[in-house]
Amino acid sequence: MPLLPLAILSSLVALVCAAFLIVHAFRRSVGTGVMVLLIPCYAFFYAFSQFEHRHKGLIVAGFVSCTVLSAVFLGLGSHALTALTARVPPPGF
């Protein structure tokens, strides 16, 4: 169960990094901003190809890694909760 707070923390870091991407995309054009906001695959493409910032490496690395980490932590945390709530009868019944 301690994985769920880690999932929330990594999701917040990914959200902050995504906010940098979205603001930059909307400053470029409204169409690009809407595409980054609504199409997840385009957000990754935009982050690597068109995003220009002096801390680009940190922002893109934080966005990608924290997105993956939050998905992993959520998956493992939900699996642990499912295992705790499932009542498996002892063998032999």
PDB file with one MODEL, atoms N, CA, C and O in Angstrom:
MODEL        1
ATOM      1  N   MET A   1       0.783  -1.207   0.000  1.00  0.00           N
ATOM      2  CA  MET A   1       0.000   0.000   0.000  1.00  0.00           C
ATOM      3  C   MET A   1       0.824   1.271   0.000  1.00  0.00           C
ATOM      4  O   MET A   1       0.290   2.309  -0.392  1.00  0.00           O
ATOM      5  N   PRO A   2       2.088   1.272   0.411  1.00  0.00           N
ATOM      6  CA  PRO A   2       2.836   2.525   0.359  1.00  0.00           C
ATOM      7  C   PRO A   2       3.180   2.962  -1.067  1.00  0.00           C
ATOM      8  O   PRO A   2       3.790   4.014  -1.257  1.00  0.00           O
ATOM      9  N   LEU A   3       2.802   2.179  -2.055  1.00  0.00           N
ATOM     10  CA  LEU A   3       3.082   2.566  -3.434  1.00  0.00           C
ATOM     11  C   LEU A   3       2.110   3.618  -3.948  1.00  0.00           C
ATOM     12  O   LEU A   3       2.453   4.373  -4.858  1.00  0.00           O
ATOM     13  N   LEU A   4       0.920   3.685  -3.394  1.00  0.00           N
ATOM     14  CA  LEU A   4      -0.057   4.661  -3.872  1.00  0.00           C
ATOM     15  C   LEU A   4       0.360   6.109  -3.595  1.00  0.00           C
ATOM     16  O   LEU A   4       0.151   6.954  -4.466  1.00  0.00           O
ATOM     17  N   PRO A   5       0.934   6.445  -2.440  1.00  0.00           N
ATOM     18  CA  PRO A   5       1.442   7.820  -2.286  1.00  0.00           C
ATOM     19  C   PRO A   5       2.588   8.141  -3.248  1.00  0.00           C
ATOM     20  O   PRO A   5       2.714   9.278  -3.702  1.00  0.00           O
ATOM     21  N   LEU A   6       3.414   7.154  -3.556  1.00  0.00           N
ATOM     22  CA  LEU A   6       4.466   7.375  -4.548  1.00  0.00           C
ATOM     23  C   LEU A   6       3.873   7.618  -5.929  1.00  0.00           C
ATOM     24  O   LEU A   6       4.402   8.420  -6.699  1.00  0.00           O
ATOM     25  N   ALA A   7       2.785   6.939  -6.245  1.00  0.00           N
ATOM     26  CA  ALA A   7       2.110   7.164  -7.519  1.00  0.00           C
ATOM     27  C   ALA A   7       1.545   8.571  -7.594  1.00  0.00           C
ATOM     28  O   ALA A   7       1.614   9.215  -8.641  1.00  0.00           O
ATOM     29  N   ILE A   8       0.990   9.051  -6.497  1.00  0.00           N
ATOM     30  CA  ILE A   8       0.446  10.416  -6.462  1.00  0.00           C
ATOM     31  C   ILE A   8       1.571  11.435  -6.609  1.00  0.00           C
ATOM     32  O   ILE A   8       1.431  12.415  -7.341  1.00  0.00           O
ATOM     33  N   LEU A   9       2.677  11.210  -5.923  1.00  0.00           N
ATOM     34  CA  LEU A   9       3.803  12.134  -5.999  1.00  0.00           C
ATOM     35  C   LEU A   9       4.387  12.189  -7.411  1.00  0.00           C
ATOM     36  O   LEU A   9       4.643  13.275  -7.931  1.00  0.00           O
ATOM     37  N   SER A  10       4.597  11.036  -8.028  1.00  0.00           N
ATOM     38  CA  SER A  10       5.150  11.032  -9.378  1.00  0.00           C
ATOM     39  C   SER A  10       4.151  11.594 -10.392  1.00  0.00           C
ATOM     40  O   SER A  10       4.554  12.189 -11.392  1.00  0.00           O
ATOM     41  N   SER A  11       2.862  11.411 -10.143  1.00  0.00           N
ATOM     42  CA  SER A  11       1.857  12.007 -11.019  1.00  0.00           C
ATOM     43  C   SER A  11       1.874  13.526 -10.929  1.00  0.00           C
ATOM     44  O   SER A  11       1.702  14.213 -11.937  1.00  0.00           O
ATOM     45  N   LEU A  12       2.078  14.049  -9.734  1.00  0.00           N
ATOM     46  CA  LEU A  12       2.158  15.503  -9.580  1.00  0.00           C
ATOM     47  C   LEU A  12       3.383  16.086 -10.283  1.00  0.00           C
ATOM     48  O   LEU A  12       3.300  17.153 -10.891  1.00  0.00           O
ATOM     49  N   VAL A  13       4.512  15.396 -10.202  1.00  0.00           N
ATOM     50  CA  VAL A  13       5.713  15.860 -10.897  1.00  0.00           C
ATOM     51  C   VAL A  13       5.493  15.814 -12.407  1.00  0.00           C
ATOM     52  O   VAL A  13       5.886  16.736 -13.121  1.00  0.00           O
ATOM     53  N   ALA A  14       4.866  14.743 -12.893  1.00  0.00           N
ATOM     54  CA  ALA A  14       4.567  14.650 -14.316  1.00  0.00           C
ATOM     55  C   ALA A  14       3.588  15.740 -14.745  1.00  0.00           C
ATOM     56  O   ALA A  14       3.701  16.272 -15.849  1.00  0.00           O
ATOM     57  N   LEU A  15       2.642  16.073 -13.894  1.00  0.00           N
ATOM     58  CA  LEU A  15       1.681  17.127 -14.200  1.00  0.00           C
ATOM     59  C   LEU A  15       2.352  18.492 -14.297  1.00  0.00           C
ATOM     60  O   LEU A  15       2.012  19.287 -15.173  1.00  0.00           O
ATOM     61  N   VAL A  16       3.296  18.769 -13.414  1.00  0.00           N
ATOM     62  CA  VAL A  16       4.027  20.042 -13.465  1.00  0.00           C
ATOM     63  C   VAL A  16       4.853  20.122 -14.742  1.00  0.00           C
ATOM     64  O   VAL A  16       4.880  21.161 -15.400  1.00  0.00           O
ATOM     65  N   CYS A  17       5.519  19.039 -15.092  1.00  0.00           N
ATOM     66  CA  CYS A  17       6.304  19.023 -16.328  1.00  0.00           C
ATOM     67  C   CYS A  17       5.402  19.147 -17.562  1.00  0.00           C
ATOM     68  O   CYS A  17       5.762  19.810 -18.534  1.00  0.00           O
ATOM     69  N   ALA A  18       4.240  18.513 -17.517  1.00  0.00           N
ATOM     70  CA  ALA A  18       3.296  18.618 -18.628  1.00  0.00           C
ATOM     71  C   ALA A  18       2.754  20.040 -18.743  1.00  0.00           C
ATOM     72  O   ALA A  18       2.458  20.501 -19.846  1.00  0.00           O
ATOM     73  N   ALA A  19       2.623  20.734 -17.625  1.00  0.00           N
ATOM     74  CA  ALA A  19       2.159  22.122 -17.675  1.00  0.00           C
ATOM     75  C   ALA A  19       3.145  22.998 -18.446  1.00  0.00           C
ATOM     76  O   ALA A  19       2.728  23.877 -19.200  1.00  0.00           O
ATOM     77  N   PHE A  20       4.450  22.770 -18.266  1.00  0.00           N
ATOM     78  CA  PHE A  20       5.442  23.503 -19.050  1.00  0.00           C
ATOM     79  C   PHE A  20       5.259  23.236 -20.536  1.00  0.00           C
ATOM     80  O   PHE A  20       5.321  24.157 -21.351  1.00  0.00           O
ATOM     81  N   LEU A  21       5.033  21.977 -20.885  1.00  0.00           N
ATOM     82  CA  LEU A  21       4.840  21.622 -22.289  1.00  0.00           C
ATOM     83  C   LEU A  21       3.587  22.269 -22.872  1.00  0.00           C
ATOM     84  O   LEU A  21       3.618  22.796 -23.984  1.00  0.00           O
ATOM     85  N   ILE A  22       2.504  22.232 -22.134  1.00  0.00           N
ATOM     86  CA  ILE A  22       1.234  22.763 -22.631  1.00  0.00           C
ATOM     87  C   ILE A  22       1.301  24.277 -22.795  1.00  0.00           C
ATOM     88  O   ILE A  22       0.820  24.815 -23.792  1.00  0.00           O
ATOM     89  N   VAL A  23       1.895  24.966 -21.823  1.00  0.00           N
ATOM     90  CA  VAL A  23       2.020  26.419 -21.930  1.00  0.00           C
ATOM     91  C   VAL A  23       2.872  26.795 -23.133  1.00  0.00           C
ATOM     92  O   VAL A  23       2.538  27.722 -23.870  1.00  0.00           O
ATOM     93  N   HIS A  24       3.966  26.080 -23.329  1.00  0.00           N
ATOM     94  CA  HIS A  24       4.834  26.353 -24.478  1.00  0.00           C
ATOM     95  C   HIS A  24       4.101  26.082 -25.787  1.00  0.00           C
ATOM     96  O   HIS A  24       4.247  26.838 -26.748  1.00  0.00           O
ATOM     97  N   ALA A  25       3.328  25.027 -25.830  1.00  0.00           N
ATOM     98  CA  ALA A  25       2.603  24.691 -27.051  1.00  0.00           C
ATOM     99  C   ALA A  25       1.528  25.724 -27.362  1.00  0.00           C
ATOM    100  O   ALA A  25       1.349  26.084 -28.526  1.00  0.00           O
ATOM    101  N   PHE A  26       0.814  26.208 -26.362  1.00  0.00           N
ATOM    102  CA  PHE A  26      -0.204  27.231 -26.604  1.00  0.00           C
ATOM    103  C   PHE A  26       0.421  28.567 -26.986  1.00  0.00           C
ATOM    104  O   PHE A  26      -0.190  29.337 -27.728  1.00  0.00           O
ATOM    105  N   ARG A  27       1.607  28.855 -26.505  1.00  0.00           N
ATOM    106  CA  ARG A  27       2.293  30.076 -26.942  1.00  0.00           C
ATOM    107  C   ARG A  27       2.699  29.978 -28.400  1.00  0.00           C
ATOM    108  O   ARG A  27       2.756  30.987 -29.104  1.00  0.00           O
ATOM    109  N   ARG A  28       2.980  28.775 -28.853  1.00  0.00           N
ATOM    110  CA  ARG A  28       3.349  28.582 -30.258  1.00  0.00           C
ATOM    111  C   ARG A  28       2.147  28.777 -31.162  1.00  0.00           C
ATOM    112  O   ARG A  28       2.200  29.571 -32.101  1.00  0.00           O
ATOM    113  N   SER A  29       1.058  28.059 -30.888  1.00  0.00           N
ATOM    114  CA  SER A  29      -0.202  28.257 -31.600  1.00  0.00           C
ATOM    115  C   SER A  29      -1.309  27.529 -30.842  1.00  0.00           C
ATOM    116  O   SER A  29      -1.051  26.609 -30.066  1.00  0.00           O
ATOM    117  N   VAL A  30      -2.531  27.956 -31.080  1.00  0.00           N
ATOM    118  CA  VAL A  30      -3.664  27.343 -30.394  1.00  0.00           C
ATOM    119  C   VAL A  30      -3.850  25.901 -30.858  1.00  0.00           C
ATOM    120  O   VAL A  30      -4.152  25.024 -30.048  1.00  0.00           O
ATOM    121  N   GLY A  31      -3.675  25.653 -32.138  1.00  0.00           N
ATOM    122  CA  GLY A  31      -3.829  24.291 -32.661  1.00  0.00           C
ATOM    123  C   GLY A  31      -2.824  23.331 -32.063  1.00  0.00           C
ATOM    124  O   GLY A  31      -3.172  22.205 -31.707  1.00  0.00           O
ATOM    125  N   THR A  32      -1.579  23.765 -31.949  1.00  0.00           N
ATOM    126  CA  THR A  32      -0.551  22.917 -31.345  1.00  0.00           C
ATOM    127  C   THR A  32      -0.852  22.677 -29.872  1.00  0.00           C
ATOM    128  O   THR A  32      -0.657  21.570 -29.370  1.00  0.00           O
ATOM    129  N   GLY A  33      -1.323  23.703 -29.180  1.00  0.00           N
ATOM    130  CA  GLY A  33      -1.668  23.548 -27.773  1.00  0.00           C
ATOM    131  C   GLY A  33      -2.798  22.570 -27.557  1.00  0.00           C
ATOM    132  O   GLY A  33      -2.756  21.759 -26.631  1.00  0.00           O
ATOM    133  N   VAL A  34      -3.809  22.639 -28.404  1.00  0.00           N
ATOM    134  CA  VAL A  34      -4.939  21.711 -28.290  1.00  0.00           C
ATOM    135  C   VAL A  34      -4.486  20.285 -28.591  1.00  0.00           C
ATOM    136  O   VAL A  34      -4.920  19.341 -27.932  1.00  0.00           O
ATOM    137  N   MET A  35      -3.616  20.129 -29.582  1.00  0.00           N
ATOM    138  CA  MET A  35      -3.123  18.786 -29.903  1.00  0.00           C
ATOM    139  C   MET A  35      -2.295  18.206 -28.758  1.00  0.00           C
ATOM    140  O   MET A  35      -2.435  17.027 -28.431  1.00  0.00           O
ATOM    141  N   VAL A  36      -1.435  19.020 -28.148  1.00  0.00           N
ATOM    142  CA  VAL A  36      -0.640  18.544 -27.010  1.00  0.00           C
ATOM    143  C   VAL A  36      -1.550  18.215 -25.833  1.00  0.00           C
ATOM    144  O   VAL A  36      -1.297  17.260 -25.099  1.00  0.00           O
ATOM    145  N   LEU A  37      -2.599  18.995 -25.653  1.00  0.00           N
ATOM    146  CA  LEU A  37      -3.512  18.790 -24.535  1.00  0.00           C
ATOM    147  C   LEU A  37      -4.370  17.540 -24.706  1.00  0.00           C
ATOM    148  O   LEU A  37      -4.651  16.848 -23.728  1.00  0.00           O
ATOM    149  N   LEU A  38      -4.790  17.243 -25.933  1.00  0.00           N
ATOM    150  CA  LEU A  38      -5.769  16.181 -26.147  1.00  0.00           C
ATOM    151  C   LEU A  38      -5.222  14.871 -26.713  1.00  0.00           C
ATOM    152  O   LEU A  38      -5.868  13.831 -26.588  1.00  0.00           O
ATOM    153  N   ILE A  39      -4.049  14.906 -27.328  1.00  0.00           N
ATOM    154  CA  ILE A  39      -3.491  13.692 -27.944  1.00  0.00           C
ATOM    155  C   ILE A  39      -2.215  13.311 -27.193  1.00  0.00           C
ATOM    156  O   ILE A  39      -1.186  13.969 -27.348  1.00  0.00           O
ATOM    157  N   PRO A  40      -2.276  12.249 -26.378  1.00  0.00           N
ATOM    158  CA  PRO A  40      -1.104  11.907 -25.561  1.00  0.00           C
ATOM    159  C   PRO A  40       0.150  11.578 -26.374  1.00  0.00           C
ATOM    160  O   PRO A  40       1.251  11.962 -25.980  1.00  0.00           O
ATOM    161  N   CYS A  41       0.006  10.888 -27.477  1.00  0.00           N
ATOM    162  CA  CYS A  41       1.180  10.542 -28.284  1.00  0.00           C
ATOM    163  C   CYS A  41       1.830  11.791 -28.874  1.00  0.00           C
ATOM    164  O   CYS A  41       3.052  11.857 -29.008  1.00  0.00           O
ATOM    165  N   TYR A  42       1.014  12.772 -29.223  1.00  0.00           N
ATOM    166  CA  TYR A  42       1.572  14.007 -29.765  1.00  0.00           C
ATOM    167  C   TYR A  42       2.314  14.790 -28.681  1.00  0.00           C
ATOM    168  O   TYR A  42       3.273  15.500 -28.985  1.00  0.00           O
ATOM    169  N   ALA A  43       1.893  14.674 -27.450  1.00  0.00           N
ATOM    170  CA  ALA A  43       2.601  15.356 -26.364  1.00  0.00           C
ATOM    171  C   ALA A  43       4.031  14.831 -26.252  1.00  0.00           C
ATOM    172  O   ALA A  43       4.963  15.612 -26.060  1.00  0.00           O
ATOM    173  N   PHE A  44       4.210  13.526 -26.369  1.00  0.00           N
ATOM    174  CA  PHE A  44       5.564  12.963 -26.339  1.00  0.00           C
ATOM    175  C   PHE A  44       6.362  13.406 -27.554  1.00  0.00           C
ATOM    176  O   PHE A  44       7.539  13.744 -27.428  1.00  0.00           O
ATOM    177  N   PHE A  45       5.740  13.409 -28.733  1.00  0.00           N
ATOM    178  CA  PHE A  45       6.416  13.854 -29.956  1.00  0.00           C
ATOM    179  C   PHE A  45       6.823  15.320 -29.829  1.00  0.00           C
ATOM    180  O   PHE A  45       7.947  15.691 -30.166  1.00  0.00           O
ATOM    181  N   TYR A  46       5.908  16.143 -29.347  1.00  0.00           N
ATOM    182  CA  TYR A  46       6.185  17.569 -29.193  1.00  0.00           C
ATOM    183  C   TYR A  46       7.308  17.797 -28.187  1.00  0.00           C
ATOM    184  O   TYR A  46       8.162  18.658 -28.397  1.00  0.00           O
ATOM    185  N   ALA A  47       7.311  17.039 -27.106  1.00  0.00           N
ATOM    186  CA  ALA A  47       8.334  17.213 -26.074  1.00  0.00           C
ATOM    187  C   ALA A  47       9.735  16.965 -26.631  1.00  0.00           C
ATOM    188  O   ALA A  47      10.682  17.664 -26.270  1.00  0.00           O
ATOM    189  N   PHE A  48       9.863  15.984 -27.499  1.00  0.00           N
ATOM    190  CA  PHE A  48      11.184  15.649 -28.025  1.00  0.00           C
ATOM    191  C   PHE A  48      11.571  16.475 -29.236  1.00  0.00           C
ATOM    192  O   PHE A  48      12.758  16.730 -29.443  1.00  0.00           O
ATOM    193  N   SER A  49      10.610  16.902 -30.042  1.00  0.00           N
ATOM    194  CA  SER A  49      10.974  17.522 -31.311  1.00  0.00           C
ATOM    195  C   SER A  49      10.845  19.043 -31.336  1.00  0.00           C
ATOM    196  O   SER A  49      11.688  19.707 -31.939  1.00  0.00           O
ATOM    197  N   GLN A  50       9.826  19.617 -30.707  1.00  0.00           N
ATOM    198  CA  GLN A  50       9.571  21.043 -30.892  1.00  0.00           C
ATOM    199  C   GLN A  50       9.681  21.863 -29.615  1.00  0.00           C
ATOM    200  O   GLN A  50       9.706  23.092 -29.684  1.00  0.00           O
ATOM    201  N   PHE A  51       9.745  21.243 -28.489  1.00  0.00           N
ATOM    202  CA  PHE A  51       9.817  21.961 -27.217  1.00  0.00           C
ATOM    203  C   PHE A  51      11.192  22.587 -27.058  1.00  0.00           C
ATOM    204  O   PHE A  51      12.209  21.900 -27.159  1.00  0.00           O
ATOM    205  N   GLU A  52      11.225  23.896 -26.807  1.00  0.00           N
ATOM    206  CA  GLU A  52      12.485  24.606 -26.612  1.00  0.00           C
ATOM    207  C   GLU A  52      12.441  25.311 -25.259  1.00  0.00           C
ATOM    208  O   GLU A  52      11.605  26.185 -25.029  1.00  0.00           O
ATOM    209  N   HIS A  53      13.340  24.927 -24.382  1.00  0.00           N
ATOM    210  CA  HIS A  53      13.436  25.525 -23.057  1.00  0.00           C
ATOM    211  C   HIS A  53      14.859  25.324 -22.586  1.00  0.00           C
ATOM    212  O   HIS A  53      15.522  24.374 -23.002  1.00  0.00           O
ATOM    213  N   ARG A  54      15.333  26.195 -21.734  1.00  0.00           N
ATOM    214  CA  ARG A  54      16.731  26.041 -21.297  1.00  0.00           C
ATOM    215  C   ARG A  54      16.906  24.824 -20.397  1.00  0.00           C
ATOM    216  O   ARG A  54      18.022  24.322 -20.260  1.00  0.00           O
ATOM    217  N   HIS A  55      15.835  24.340 -19.784  1.00  0.00           N
ATOM    218  CA  HIS A  55      15.881  23.121 -18.969  1.00  0.00           C
ATOM    219  C   HIS A  55      15.096  22.004 -19.646  1.00  0.00           C
ATOM    220  O   HIS A  55      14.400  21.236 -18.982  1.00  0.00           O
ATOM    221  N   LYS A  56      15.209  21.918 -20.953  1.00  0.00           N
ATOM    222  CA  LYS A  56      14.440  20.927 -21.718  1.00  0.00           C
ATOM    223  C   LYS A  56      14.730  19.510 -21.241  1.00  0.00           C
ATOM    224  O   LYS A  56      13.804  18.713 -21.085  1.00  0.00           O
ATOM    225  N   GLY A  57      15.975  19.188 -21.010  1.00  0.00           N
ATOM    226  CA  GLY A  57      16.334  17.835 -20.602  1.00  0.00           C
ATOM    227  C   GLY A  57      15.663  17.415 -19.311  1.00  0.00           C
ATOM    228  O   GLY A  57      15.146  16.303 -19.205  1.00  0.00           O
ATOM    229  N   LEU A  58      15.670  18.304 -18.329  1.00  0.00           N
ATOM    230  CA  LEU A  58      15.047  17.983 -17.048  1.00  0.00           C
ATOM    231  C   LEU A  58      13.531  17.876 -17.161  1.00  0.00           C
ATOM    232  O   LEU A  58      12.921  16.989 -16.564  1.00  0.00           O
ATOM    233  N   ILE A  59      12.929  18.777 -17.924  1.00  0.00           N
ATOM    234  CA  ILE A  59      11.470  18.777 -18.046  1.00  0.00           C
ATOM    235  C   ILE A  59      10.986  17.547 -18.796  1.00  0.00           C
ATOM    236  O   ILE A  59      10.043  16.884 -18.365  1.00  0.00           O
ATOM    237  N   VAL A  60      11.626  17.241 -19.916  1.00  0.00           N
ATOM    238  CA  VAL A  60      11.208  16.069 -20.708  1.00  0.00           C
ATOM    239  C   VAL A  60      11.497  14.776 -19.951  1.00  0.00           C
ATOM    240  O   VAL A  60      10.675  13.860 -19.951  1.00  0.00           O
ATOM    241  N   ALA A  61      12.657  14.696 -19.309  1.00  0.00           N
ATOM    242  CA  ALA A  61      12.976  13.494 -18.527  1.00  0.00           C
ATOM    243  C   ALA A  61      12.012  13.329 -17.358  1.00  0.00           C
ATOM    244  O   ALA A  61      11.581  12.214 -17.065  1.00  0.00           O
ATOM    245  N   GLY A  62      11.675  14.415 -16.696  1.00  0.00           N
ATOM    246  CA  GLY A  62      10.706  14.344 -15.600  1.00  0.00           C
ATOM    247  C   GLY A  62       9.332  13.942 -16.084  1.00  0.00           C
ATOM    248  O   GLY A  62       8.648  13.149 -15.436  1.00  0.00           O
ATOM    249  N   PHE A  63       8.920  14.483 -17.221  1.00  0.00           N
ATOM    250  CA  PHE A  63       7.610  14.149 -17.780  1.00  0.00           C
ATOM    251  C   PHE A  63       7.518  12.671 -18.146  1.00  0.00           C
ATOM    252  O   PHE A  63       6.576  11.986 -17.748  1.00  0.00           O
ATOM    253  N   VAL A  64       8.494  12.186 -18.902  1.00  0.00           N
ATOM    254  CA  VAL A  64       8.446  10.797 -19.367  1.00  0.00           C
ATOM    255  C   VAL A  64       8.643   9.824 -18.214  1.00  0.00           C
ATOM    256  O   VAL A  64       7.872   8.876 -18.064  1.00  0.00           O
ATOM    257  N   SER A  65       9.665  10.049 -17.398  1.00  0.00           N
ATOM    258  CA  SER A  65       9.959   9.082 -16.331  1.00  0.00           C
ATOM    259  C   SER A  65       8.874   9.065 -15.262  1.00  0.00           C
ATOM    260  O   SER A  65       8.498   7.996 -14.782  1.00  0.00           O
ATOM    261  N   CYS A  66       8.373  10.216 -14.889  1.00  0.00           N
ATOM    262  CA  CYS A  66       7.331  10.241 -13.852  1.00  0.00           C
ATOM    263  C   CYS A  66       5.999   9.715 -14.369  1.00  0.00           C
ATOM    264  O   CYS A  66       5.211   9.166 -13.599  1.00  0.00           O
ATOM    265  N   THR A  67       5.739   9.876 -15.663  1.00  0.00           N
ATOM    266  CA  THR A  67       4.536   9.269 -16.236  1.00  0.00           C
ATOM    267  C   THR A  67       4.618   7.753 -16.167  1.00  0.00           C
ATOM    268  O   THR A  67       3.652   7.092 -15.788  1.00  0.00           O
ATOM    269  N   VAL A  68       5.765   7.205 -16.530  1.00  0.00           N
ATOM    270  CA  VAL A  68       5.952   5.753 -16.480  1.00  0.00           C
ATOM    271  C   VAL A  68       5.936   5.260 -15.032  1.00  0.00           C
ATOM    272  O   VAL A  68       5.309   4.246 -14.727  1.00  0.00           O
ATOM    273  N   LEU A  69       6.625   5.977 -14.142  1.00  0.00           N
ATOM    274  CA  LEU A  69       6.652   5.569 -12.736  1.00  0.00           C
ATOM    275  C   LEU A  69       5.265   5.597 -12.100  1.00  0.00           C
ATOM    276  O   LEU A  69       4.914   4.695 -11.339  1.00  0.00           O
ATOM    277  N   SER A  70       4.489   6.611 -12.401  1.00  0.00           N
ATOM    278  CA  SER A  70       3.149   6.665 -11.811  1.00  0.00           C
ATOM    279  C   SER A  70       2.275   5.529 -12.324  1.00  0.00           C
ATOM    280  O   SER A  70       1.466   4.986 -11.571  1.00  0.00           O
ATOM    281  N   ALA A  71       2.425   5.164 -13.590  1.00  0.00           N
ATOM    282  CA  ALA A  71       1.660   4.032 -14.115  1.00  0.00           C
ATOM    283  C   ALA A  71       2.085   2.729 -13.440  1.00  0.00           C
ATOM    284  O   ALA A  71       1.243   1.897 -13.102  1.00  0.00           O
ATOM    285  N   VAL A  72       3.375   2.556 -13.247  1.00  0.00           N
ATOM    286  CA  VAL A  72       3.867   1.338 -12.593  1.00  0.00           C
ATOM    287  C   VAL A  72       3.418   1.282 -11.136  1.00  0.00           C
ATOM    288  O   VAL A  72       2.948   0.245 -10.667  1.00  0.00           O
ATOM    289  N   PHE A  73       3.561   2.396 -10.423  1.00  0.00           N
ATOM    290  CA  PHE A  73       3.144   2.420  -9.020  1.00  0.00           C
ATOM    291  C   PHE A  73       1.650   2.211  -8.872  1.00  0.00           C
ATOM    292  O   PHE A  73       1.214   1.528  -7.945  1.00  0.00           O
ATOM    293  N   LEU A  74       0.857   2.784  -9.763  1.00  0.00           N
ATOM    294  CA  LEU A  74      -0.589   2.570  -9.703  1.00  0.00           C
ATOM    295  C   LEU A  74      -0.941   1.116  -9.973  1.00  0.00           C
ATOM    296  O   LEU A  74      -1.810   0.547  -9.313  1.00  0.00           O
ATOM    297  N   GLY A  75      -0.269   0.521 -10.939  1.00  0.00           N
ATOM    298  CA  GLY A  75      -0.528  -0.886 -11.242  1.00  0.00           C
ATOM    299  C   GLY A  75      -0.157  -1.799 -10.095  1.00  0.00           C
ATOM    300  O   GLY A  75      -0.925  -2.687  -9.726  1.00  0.00           O
ATOM    301  N   LEU A  76       1.020  -1.584  -9.528  1.00  0.00           N
ATOM    302  CA  LEU A  76       1.455  -2.427  -8.408  1.00  0.00           C
ATOM    303  C   LEU A  76       0.619  -2.167  -7.161  1.00  0.00           C
ATOM    304  O   LEU A  76       0.303  -3.096  -6.418  1.00  0.00           O
ATOM    305  N   GLY A  77       0.260  -0.903  -6.930  1.00  0.00           N
ATOM    306  CA  GLY A  77      -0.558  -0.582  -5.772  1.00  0.00           C
ATOM    307  C   GLY A  77      -1.954  -1.160  -5.867  1.00  0.00           C
ATOM    308  O   GLY A  77      -2.489  -1.659  -4.878  1.00  0.00           O
ATOM    309  N   SER A  78      -2.549  -1.099  -7.045  1.00  0.00           N
ATOM    310  CA  SER A  78      -3.886  -1.680  -7.204  1.00  0.00           C
ATOM    311  C   SER A  78      -3.832  -3.200  -7.129  1.00  0.00           C
ATOM    312  O   SER A  78      -4.767  -3.833  -6.638  1.00  0.00           O
ATOM    313  N   HIS A  79      -2.743  -3.786  -7.612  1.00  0.00           N
ATOM    314  CA  HIS A  79      -2.586  -5.238  -7.503  1.00  0.00           C
ATOM    315  C   HIS A  79      -2.467  -5.648  -6.034  1.00  0.00           C
ATOM    316  O   HIS A  79      -3.031  -6.661  -5.621  1.00  0.00           O
ATOM    317  N   ALA A  80      -1.735  -4.861  -5.250  1.00  0.00           N
ATOM    318  CA  ALA A  80      -1.591  -5.166  -3.822  1.00  0.00           C
ATOM    319  C   ALA A  80      -2.928  -5.014  -3.099  1.00  0.00           C
ATOM    320  O   ALA A  80      -3.255  -5.820  -2.228  1.00  0.00           O
ATOM    321  N   LEU A  81      -3.699  -3.992  -3.452  1.00  0.00           N
ATOM    322  CA  LEU A  81      -5.012  -3.826  -2.832  1.00  0.00           C
ATOM    323  C   LEU A  81      -5.951  -4.961  -3.204  1.00  0.00           C
ATOM    324  O   LEU A  81      -6.736  -5.418  -2.374  1.00  0.00           O
ATOM    325  N   THR A  82      -5.875  -5.418  -4.446  1.00  0.00           N
ATOM    326  CA  THR A  82      -6.708  -6.538  -4.880  1.00  0.00           C
ATOM    327  C   THR A  82      -6.321  -7.806  -4.134  1.00  0.00           C
ATOM    328  O   THR A  82      -7.186  -8.585  -3.734  1.00  0.00           O
ATOM    329  N   ALA A  83      -5.027  -8.012  -3.948  1.00  0.00           N
ATOM    330  CA  ALA A  83      -4.577  -9.204  -3.229  1.00  0.00           C
ATOM    331  C   ALA A  83      -4.994  -9.155  -1.762  1.00  0.00           C
ATOM    332  O   ALA A  83      -5.279 -10.194  -1.166  1.00  0.00           O
ATOM    333  N   LEU A  84      -5.033  -7.974  -1.181  1.00  0.00           N
ATOM    334  CA  LEU A  84      -5.447  -7.857   0.219  1.00  0.00           C
ATOM    335  C   LEU A  84      -6.948  -8.102   0.390  1.00  0.00           C
ATOM    336  O   LEU A  84      -7.377  -8.697   1.379  1.00  0.00           O
ATOM    337  N   THR A  85      -7.731  -7.645  -0.566  1.00  0.00           N
ATOM    338  CA  THR A  85      -9.185  -7.767  -0.422  1.00  0.00           C
ATOM    339  C   THR A  85      -9.712  -9.108  -0.894  1.00  0.00           C
ATOM    340  O   THR A  85     -10.813  -9.504  -0.512  1.00  0.00           O
ATOM    341  N   ALA A  86      -8.954  -9.812  -1.711  1.00  0.00           N
ATOM    342  CA  ALA A  86      -9.407 -11.122  -2.194  1.00  0.00           C
ATOM    343  C   ALA A  86      -9.185 -12.167  -1.100  1.00  0.00           C
ATOM    344  O   ALA A  86      -8.086 -12.305  -0.563  1.00  0.00           O
ATOM    345  N   ARG A  87     -10.231 -12.881  -0.794  1.00  0.00           N
ATOM    346  CA  ARG A  87     -10.124 -13.940   0.204  1.00  0.00           C
ATOM    347  C   ARG A  87      -9.944 -15.264  -0.512  1.00  0.00           C
ATOM    348  O   ARG A  87     -10.893 -15.829  -1.055  1.00  0.00           O
ATOM    349  N   VAL A  88      -8.730 -15.741  -0.506  1.00  0.00           N
ATOM    350  CA  VAL A  88      -8.417 -17.013  -1.143  1.00  0.00           C
ATOM    351  C   VAL A  88      -8.529 -18.103  -0.079  1.00  0.00           C
ATOM    352  O   VAL A  88      -7.861 -18.027   0.952  1.00  0.00           O
ATOM    353  N   PRO A  89      -9.360 -19.111  -0.316  1.00  0.00           N
ATOM    354  CA  PRO A  89      -9.462 -20.175   0.686  1.00  0.00           C
ATOM    355  C   PRO A  89      -8.167 -20.965   0.772  1.00  0.00           C
ATOM    356  O   PRO A  89      -7.461 -21.106  -0.227  1.00  0.00           O
ATOM    357  N   PRO A  90      -7.848 -21.480   1.945  1.00  0.00           N
ATOM    358  CA  PRO A  90      -6.631 -22.275   2.073  1.00  0.00           C
ATOM    359  C   PRO A  90      -6.726 -23.540   1.217  1.00  0.00           C
ATOM    360  O   PRO A  90      -7.822 -24.040   0.962  1.00  0.00           O
ATOM    361  N   PRO A  91      -5.587 -24.051   0.779  1.00  0.00           N
ATOM    362  CA  PRO A  91      -5.616 -25.263  -0.055  1.00  0.00           C
ATOM    363  C   PRO A  91      -6.219 -26.441   0.700  1.00  0.00           C
ATOM    364  O   PRO A  91      -6.056 -26.580   1.912  1.00  0.00           O
ATOM    365  N   GLY A  92      -6.898 -27.258  -0.029  1.00  0.00           N
ATOM    366  CA  GLY A  92      -7.514 -28.428   0.557  1.00  0.00           C
ATOM    367  C   GLY A  92      -9.016 -28.337   0.696  1.00  0.00           C
ATOM    368  O   GLY A  92      -9.657 -29.304   1.108  1.00  0.00           O
ATOM    369  N   PHE A  93      -9.591 -27.195   0.361  1.00  0.00           N
ATOM    370  CA  PHE A  93     -11.046 -27.058   0.445  1.00  0.00           C
ATOM    371  C   PHE A  93     -11.684 -27.249  -0.875  1.00  0.00           C
ATOM    372  O   PHE A  93     -12.908 -27.167  -0.987  1.00  0.00           O
TER     373      PHE A  93
ENDMDL
END
